[in-house]
Amino acid sequence: MVNNKHIATFILGALAGLAAGKYASMSDEEKEKMMSNLKEKANHLKEEATKTAGQAKDYFTELASKGTEALKEHFPEAEKWMSDLFVNKNSNTASADTGSADTAKS
């Protein structure tokens, strides 16, 4: 049965063959021009990715701080509640792992 993966593989293979044929028929000057163009585009893409990664880091840092502030504003005891929740969860998990009498009775 032919599915979308097989069709995509066939199309990509055909395009790769076409590109290889085109590259083989190019002059040395055209090959150098194409390679320099590809390198320039790759460097531009790398610069944009680095810039975007920095912006994303700043965005998530700002989002975390604003989210924390909003949570504290609307739920003043949120920090204590989260601390109690995770501290109790960790202590319950530890007692469950050791097989204490509290969990054995359940």
N, C-alpha and C positions, 0 to 999 in steps of 0.2 A: 504494500500500500504506500503510495506516495503522499507524503505530508508536506507541510510548509517548510520544514527544515531541509528536506531534500531539494525542493524547488529553490530555496535561498542558496543552498550550497552550489547547485548547478549554475545559478545566475552569477554568484561570486566567482566561481571558477572560470566562467566565460569572460567575465570582465577582467580577471587577472590575466588570462591569455591574450585578450585584446590589448591590455596595457603593456604586456611584455612585447608583443609584436610592434606596437607603436614605438616603444623605447628602443627596440632593436633597429628600427628604420630611421631613427633620429641621427643627425650629425653630432659630432663631438661638442660643437659649440652649443647646439640646442640642449644636449644632455646637461652640460655645465650650467646653462641658464635655468633649466628646470630644477636642478639640484639646489642651486642658490636660492631660488624662489621657495622651494620646499623648506629649506633651512630657515629662511626668514619667517615663513608662516609658523613653523614649529617654535621658534624663539618668541614670536609674538604671543602664541597660545600659552607658552610657559609663563611669560610675564603676566598675562591676564589671569592665569590660574593662581599664581602666587598672590597677586593683588586680591583676588576674590577670596582666597583662603584667609588672608589677613582681615578682610572685611567681615567674613563669616565669624571669625574668632571674636572680633569686637562686638558684633551683633549679638552673639550668644552670651557674652559676658554682660552686656547691657540688659539683655532679656532676663538673665538670671537675677541680676540685682533689682531690676524693676519688678519682676515677679515676686521676689522675696519681700520687697517693700509693700506691694499690693496685698500680699497674703497677710503680712503683719498688720496692715491697716484694717483689713476686713475681718481678720481672725487673730486678735492680739496674742492669744496663747498658743499660736500655731507652733512656735519653736519648741515649747515645753511639751505639747501634745505629740509632735513628731519624735522628740527625744524619748518620751515615755513609750510610745508605740514601738520604736526600734529597739530600745533597751529591753523592754519586756519580751519582745519577739526573740531577741538574741538569747536571753536567759531561758526562755521556754524551749528554744531549739537546743540549747546546751543540755538542759535537763532531759530532753527527749533522747538526745544522742547517748547520754550516759545510762539511760534506762532507769531513772530514779523511780521511787515508790509512787510519786504523784501521777506519772503517766502509766504506770503498771496497773493502777486501780481503775483507770478509764475503760 
